[in-house]
Amino acid sequence: MSVTINLPTVLVNLADGNRAIEAKGSTLGEVIDDVAGRFPLLGPRLRNEQGEPYAFVTFYLNDRDIRLHGGFGAKVGDGDEVTIVPAIAGG
């Protein structure tokens, strides 16, 4: 299944300049594994050493916050879109 991952500007340089990446998998975790395998610098920015999403990075699967819908175990389908939003701090 092909899923589109939309990256924020701050992560684009870690994905060879790609703002959107096509990835494969049946769960969001598998999709992130696919992306991390192809873009090794991006993987550590998306998940921790245990392979879980960071608390400060929000993943939206078709505009639904995955924290409320199964986390990385959320099922994905062909044509789904994932948007990644890192926390921004400052003042």
Helices and strands as residue ranges (DSSP letters): E 2-6, H 9-12, G 13-15, E 20-24, H 28-38, H 43-46, E 57-61, E 64-65, G 66-68, G 71-73, E 81-86
